[in-house]
Amino acid sequence: MYVLCVRQVKNPPNPYLKYSSEFIGEPPETKLEVFEETNTKSMISKSWTSDMGSRFIVNCYRGCIHACTYCFARQYHEYLGYGAGTDFETKIVAKINAPEVLRNELKRTKQKIPYLEFSFATDPYLPLEVNYKLTQRCLEVCYEFRMPVAIITKSPLITRDLDLLKKLNATVLFSIPFLTTEKSNPFEPFTPIPDARFRAMKKLSDTGIRTGIGIAPVIPGYNDSDIPLLLEKARKSGATKAFMSLIHIDTPSIEEYFIQKIEEKIPTKKSRILNHIKREKSGTLQHQSFNERNQGKTEQWEMARNLFDLHFKRLGFESFSRKEKVEKKRVLPVQQKLF
């Protein structure tokens, strides 16, 4: 287990625990703790939404050091008995048997899966990936089965696997919602700076790997004006695909932590940001239903969508749809039929 002191413990009460506790005086400093999970039963999770269709997702880690304040995956840490605040950022679970479990699953289900997504609840290229190499080894399993993959990340570490990604004919999307480090820091305090992500995008694009940009989340009144320059910078870095989505806050715990961090980092902009979000969400910060996650209510959101569409078409981007068919080369299965 690796331990590193970083900041003070702050967690909203966990709704799944009977009791909660508060610190008397100053909270203690957090410590980065890595827990090795050895009893993982399944690596492929399936979800379905009306706008995305069926998705087959691989997560090699639980929790995320990047500490994005808006991250919807914070709620999943509460299922483990941890908090959605600093616990999500510092108590990281590594599924150390992930490659073996994935291999066994693909032997049974490969023919039913069009392609796999890395990742959903955490970045597949956390700094821990340097040593654990779980994402890399799972990608090697995918190549073994000729399984197409799509990856979304905020980390330049992905360039380490450049040769493997080329062999997989992978699509890589970089999440870059903010144009500058100054704008990014209040919401993404421990992610690589935007310019580093653009450099990684260009490096992959220059070798022929399909890349794209995800402008997600869009926070009305804060980063919506950056959309044209983000698209232009991505296009210059070789991106051919792009999408955007409105900020969505899924639970009371995430809402509480999100507000706390705005108060700490940019208190003078707190009211403006929260009021803009509330106007898009019928007066609340949380969406009313799953289908409303990416739907705004005001003309400002409609203008942001039109701004995206205008520059998307002007720059010649292709849409990224999870419903689109992924072209597969005809290959022999790992074990051929006997009859």
C-alpha positions as CSV (number, residue, x, y, z in Angstrom):
1,M,0.0,0.0,0.0
2,Y,1.4,3.4,-1.0
3,V,0.8,6.4,1.3
4,L,1.1,10.1,0.4
5,C,-0.2,13.1,2.4
6,V,-2.0,15.6,0.3
7,R,-4.9,17.6,1.9
8,Q,-7.6,17.5,4.6
9,V,-10.4,14.9,4.7
10,K,-13.8,16.1,3.6
11,N,-16.6,13.8,2.8
12,P,-20.4,14.4,2.7
13,P,-22.4,11.9,4.9
14,N,-22.7,8.6,3.2
15,P,-26.5,7.9,2.7
16,Y,-25.8,4.1,2.7
17,L,-24.3,4.1,6.2
18,K,-26.5,4.1,9.3
19,Y,-24.1,6.5,11.2
20,S,-21.9,9.4,10.1
21,S,-19.2,11.2,12.0
22,E,-17.7,14.7,12.2
23,F,-14.2,15.8,13.2
24,I,-13.7,18.0,16.3
25,G,-11.4,20.7,15.2
26,E,-9.3,20.5,12.1
27,P,-9.8,17.4,9.9
28,P,-6.7,15.2,9.5
29,E,-4.7,15.2,6.3
30,T,-5.7,12.7,3.7
31,K,-3.5,9.8,2.7
32,L,-3.4,8.2,-0.7
33,E,-4.3,4.6,0.0
34,V,-4.3,1.8,-2.7
35,F,-6.3,-1.3,-2.0
36,E,-5.8,-4.4,-4.1
37,E,-9.0,-6.2,-4.9
38,T,-8.4,-9.8,-5.7
39,N,-11.9,-11.2,-5.9
40,T,-13.2,-9.4,-8.9
41,K,-15.9,-11.6,-10.5
42,S,-16.6,-9.6,-13.7
43,M,-14.9,-6.9,-15.7
44,I,-17.5,-6.1,-18.3
45,S,-20.4,-4.0,-17.1
46,K,-23.4,-3.3,-19.4
47,S,-25.5,-0.1,-19.4
48,W,-28.1,1.2,-21.8
49,T,-29.5,4.7,-22.4
50,S,-31.8,6.1,-25.0
51,D,-29.2,8.4,-26.4
52,M,-26.2,6.1,-26.2
53,G,-27.6,2.6,-26.8
54,S,-25.9,-0.4,-25.2
55,R,-22.5,0.1,-23.8
56,F,-20.0,-2.5,-22.6
57,I,-17.5,-0.9,-20.1
58,V,-14.3,-2.0,-18.5
59,N,-13.0,-0.3,-15.3
60,C,-9.7,-1.5,-13.9
61,Y,-9.8,0.9,-10.9
62,R,-12.3,2.3,-8.4
63,G,-11.9,6.0,-7.3
64,C,-9.9,8.6,-9.2
65,I,-6.9,10.6,-8.2
66,H,-7.8,13.3,-10.7
67,A,-10.4,14.6,-8.2
68,C,-12.8,16.3,-10.7
69,T,-15.3,17.9,-8.4
70,Y,-18.2,17.3,-10.8
71,C,-17.5,13.5,-11.4
72,F,-20.7,11.5,-11.3
73,A,-18.7,8.3,-10.3
74,R,-18.2,9.7,-6.8
75,Q,-21.5,8.0,-5.8
76,Y,-20.1,4.6,-6.6
77,H,-17.5,5.0,-3.8
78,E,-20.4,5.3,-1.4
79,Y,-21.5,1.8,-2.3
80,L,-18.1,0.6,-0.9
81,G,-18.7,2.3,2.4
82,Y,-16.4,5.3,1.6
83,G,-17.2,8.9,1.1
84,A,-17.9,10.8,-2.1
85,G,-15.4,13.6,-1.3
86,T,-11.8,13.1,-0.6
87,D,-12.3,9.3,-0.1
88,F,-13.1,9.0,-3.8
89,E,-9.8,10.9,-4.6
90,T,-7.5,9.1,-2.2
91,K,-8.8,5.6,-1.5
92,I,-8.2,3.9,-4.8
93,V,-9.1,0.2,-5.5
94,A,-7.0,-1.6,-8.1
95,K,-8.6,-4.8,-9.5
96,I,-5.3,-6.7,-9.8
97,N,-6.9,-9.7,-11.5
98,A,-8.6,-7.6,-14.1
99,P,-6.8,-9.0,-17.2
100,E,-7.5,-12.7,-16.2
101,V,-11.1,-12.0,-15.5
102,L,-11.6,-10.1,-18.7
103,R,-10.0,-12.9,-20.7
104,N,-12.3,-15.5,-19.2
105,E,-15.3,-13.2,-19.9
106,L,-14.4,-12.6,-23.5
107,K,-14.1,-16.4,-24.1
108,R,-17.8,-16.6,-23.2
109,T,-19.2,-13.4,-24.5
110,K,-17.0,-12.0,-27.3
111,Q,-19.5,-12.6,-30.1
112,K,-22.2,-10.6,-28.3
113,I,-20.1,-7.4,-27.7
114,P,-19.5,-5.0,-30.6
115,Y,-16.7,-3.2,-28.7
116,L,-15.5,-2.2,-25.2
117,E,-15.1,1.2,-23.6
118,F,-12.3,2.1,-21.2
119,S,-13.5,3.5,-18.9
120,F,-16.6,4.8,-17.1
121,A,-16.2,5.2,-13.4
122,T,-12.6,6.2,-13.3
123,D,-9.8,7.3,-15.7
124,P,-8.1,4.2,-17.2
125,Y,-4.7,6.0,-17.1
126,L,-4.4,7.1,-13.5
127,P,-0.9,7.7,-12.3
128,L,-1.1,4.2,-10.6
129,E,-1.3,2.7,-14.1
130,V,2.4,3.4,-14.5
131,N,3.1,0.5,-12.0
132,Y,0.0,-1.7,-12.1
133,K,-0.4,-1.7,-15.9
134,L,-3.9,-3.1,-15.6
135,T,-5.3,-1.0,-18.5
136,Q,-2.4,-2.0,-20.7
137,R,-2.8,-5.7,-19.9
138,C,-6.5,-5.5,-20.5
139,L,-5.9,-3.9,-23.8
140,E,-3.5,-6.7,-24.7
141,V,-6.3,-9.1,-23.9
142,C,-8.6,-7.2,-26.2
143,Y,-6.0,-7.5,-29.0
144,E,-5.7,-11.2,-28.4
145,F,-9.4,-11.4,-29.0
146,R,-9.4,-8.8,-31.8
147,M,-11.9,-6.8,-29.7
148,P,-12.4,-3.2,-30.9
149,V,-12.0,-0.6,-28.1
150,A,-12.8,3.1,-27.5
151,I,-11.0,5.0,-24.7
152,I,-11.7,8.2,-22.9
153,T,-9.1,9.8,-20.7
154,K,-7.6,12.9,-19.3
155,S,-4.1,11.5,-19.1
156,P,-1.1,11.8,-21.4
157,L,0.1,8.5,-20.0
158,I,-2.0,6.9,-22.8
159,T,0.9,7.6,-25.1
160,R,2.9,4.9,-23.4
161,D,0.6,2.4,-25.2
162,L,0.8,4.0,-28.6
163,D,1.9,0.8,-30.5
164,L,-0.8,-1.3,-28.8
165,L,-3.5,1.3,-29.6
166,K,-2.4,1.2,-33.3
167,K,-2.6,-2.6,-33.4
168,L,-6.1,-2.4,-31.8
169,N,-7.2,0.3,-34.3
170,A,-8.5,2.1,-31.2
171,T,-10.5,5.4,-31.0
172,V,-9.2,7.7,-28.2
173,L,-11.2,10.6,-26.9
174,F,-9.6,13.2,-24.6
175,S,-11.8,14.9,-22.1
176,I,-10.9,18.6,-22.3
177,P,-13.7,20.8,-21.1
178,F,-11.6,23.8,-20.1
179,L,-9.2,25.8,-22.4
180,T,-6.8,27.1,-19.7
181,T,-5.2,25.7,-16.6
182,E,-6.7,28.7,-14.7
183,K,-10.2,27.6,-15.6
184,S,-9.5,23.9,-15.2
185,N,-8.0,24.0,-11.7
186,P,-11.1,24.8,-9.6
187,F,-12.9,21.7,-11.1
188,E,-10.0,19.4,-12.1
189,P,-7.3,20.1,-9.4
190,F,-5.1,17.0,-10.1
191,T,-5.6,16.3,-13.7
192,P,-2.9,17.0,-16.3
193,I,-3.2,20.5,-17.7
194,P,-5.2,21.0,-20.9
195,D,-2.1,21.7,-23.0
196,A,-0.6,18.4,-22.0
197,R,-3.8,16.6,-23.1
198,F,-3.7,18.4,-26.4
199,R,0.0,17.4,-26.9
200,A,-0.9,13.8,-26.2
201,M,-3.8,14.0,-28.7
202,K,-1.5,15.3,-31.4
203,K,1.1,12.5,-30.7
204,L,-1.5,9.8,-31.1
205,S,-3.1,11.5,-34.2
206,D,0.3,11.9,-35.9
207,T,0.7,8.1,-35.8
208,G,-2.7,7.5,-37.4
209,I,-4.8,6.8,-34.3
210,R,-8.3,8.2,-34.4
211,T,-8.7,10.8,-31.7
212,G,-11.4,13.1,-30.6
213,I,-12.4,15.7,-27.9
214,G,-15.1,15.5,-25.3
215,I,-16.1,19.0,-24.1
216,A,-17.7,17.6,-20.9
217,P,-19.0,19.0,-18.8
218,V,-20.1,22.3,-20.2
219,I,-20.8,24.6,-17.2
220,P,-23.1,27.4,-18.5
221,G,-21.7,30.9,-17.9
222,Y,-18.2,29.5,-17.2
223,N,-16.7,27.5,-20.1
224,D,-19.4,27.6,-22.8
225,S,-17.6,30.5,-24.5
226,D,-14.5,28.3,-24.8
227,I,-16.2,25.8,-27.2
228,P,-15.0,27.3,-30.5
229,L,-11.3,27.5,-29.4
230,L,-11.4,24.0,-27.8
231,L,-12.7,22.6,-31.1
232,E,-10.1,24.5,-33.1
233,K,-7.3,23.4,-30.9
234,A,-8.4,19.8,-31.0
235,R,-8.7,19.9,-34.9
236,K,-5.2,21.3,-35.1
237,S,-4.1,18.4,-32.8
238,G,-5.5,15.9,-35.3
239,A,-8.9,15.2,-33.7
240,T,-11.6,14.1,-36.1
241,K,-14.4,13.4,-33.6
242,A,-16.1,15.6,-31.0
243,F,-19.0,15.7,-28.5
244,M,-20.2,17.9,-25.7
245,S,-22.4,17.4,-22.7
246,L,-24.0,19.6,-20.0
247,I,-22.9,19.3,-16.4
248,H,-25.0,16.8,-14.5
249,I,-24.9,16.4,-10.7
250,D,-26.4,13.0,-9.8
251,T,-26.7,12.9,-6.0
252,P,-27.0,15.1,-2.9
253,S,-23.5,14.0,-1.8
254,I,-21.9,15.2,-5.1
255,E,-23.9,18.4,-5.0
256,E,-22.6,19.2,-1.5
257,Y,-19.0,18.5,-2.4
258,F,-19.3,20.4,-5.7
259,I,-20.5,23.5,-3.8
260,Q,-17.8,23.2,-1.1
261,K,-15.1,23.2,-3.7
262,I,-16.5,26.2,-5.6
263,E,-16.6,28.1,-2.3
264,E,-13.0,27.2,-1.7
265,K,-11.6,27.9,-5.1
266,I,-13.7,30.6,-6.8
267,P,-16.0,32.0,-4.1
268,T,-16.7,35.2,-6.1
269,K,-18.1,33.1,-9.0
270,K,-20.1,30.7,-6.8
271,S,-23.5,32.4,-7.2
272,R,-23.2,33.0,-10.9
273,I,-22.2,29.4,-11.6
274,L,-24.8,27.7,-9.4
275,N,-27.6,30.0,-10.7
276,H,-26.7,29.2,-14.3
277,I,-26.9,25.5,-13.6
278,K,-30.2,25.8,-11.7
279,R,-31.8,27.6,-14.6
280,E,-30.9,24.7,-16.8
281,K,-32.2,22.1,-14.3
282,S,-35.6,23.6,-13.4
283,G,-34.4,25.3,-10.3
284,T,-32.2,22.6,-8.8
285,L,-28.6,21.5,-9.3
286,Q,-29.6,17.9,-9.8
287,H,-31.4,16.6,-12.9
288,Q,-35.0,15.4,-12.4
289,S,-34.6,12.2,-14.4
290,F,-31.8,10.3,-16.2
291,N,-33.2,11.4,-19.6
292,E,-32.7,15.1,-18.6
293,R,-29.0,14.7,-17.7
294,N,-27.9,16.4,-20.9
295,Q,-30.9,18.6,-21.5
296,G,-30.8,22.3,-20.7
297,K,-33.9,24.5,-20.3
298,T,-32.8,27.9,-21.4
299,E,-31.8,29.8,-24.5
300,Q,-28.2,30.0,-23.2
301,W,-27.9,26.2,-23.4
302,E,-29.4,26.3,-26.9
303,M,-26.9,28.9,-27.9
304,A,-24.1,26.7,-26.6
305,R,-25.4,23.8,-28.6
306,N,-25.7,25.9,-31.7
307,L,-22.2,27.3,-31.2
308,F,-20.8,23.7,-30.9
309,D,-22.7,22.6,-34.0
310,L,-21.6,25.6,-36.1
311,H,-17.9,25.1,-35.4
312,F,-18.2,21.3,-35.5
313,K,-19.4,21.6,-39.1
314,R,-17.0,24.4,-40.0
315,L,-14.0,22.4,-38.8
316,G,-15.1,19.1,-40.4
317,F,-15.6,17.0,-37.3
318,E,-17.3,13.6,-37.3
319,S,-19.9,12.9,-34.7
320,F,-19.1,10.2,-32.1
321,S,-22.0,8.0,-31.6
322,R,-21.9,4.9,-29.5
323,K,-24.6,3.5,-31.6
324,E,-22.4,3.5,-34.7
325,K,-21.2,0.3,-36.0
326,V,-17.6,-0.6,-35.3
327,E,-15.9,-2.2,-38.2
328,K,-14.3,-5.5,-37.3
329,K,-11.8,-7.5,-39.3
330,R,-12.8,-11.1,-39.8
331,V,-10.5,-13.1,-37.6
332,L,-10.6,-16.7,-36.2
333,P,-11.9,-17.0,-32.7
334,V,-9.6,-18.0,-29.9
335,Q,-11.1,-21.5,-29.9
336,Q,-12.8,-22.6,-33.1
337,K,-15.9,-24.7,-33.2
338,L,-15.3,-28.4,-33.5
339,F,-18.4,-29.1,-35.6
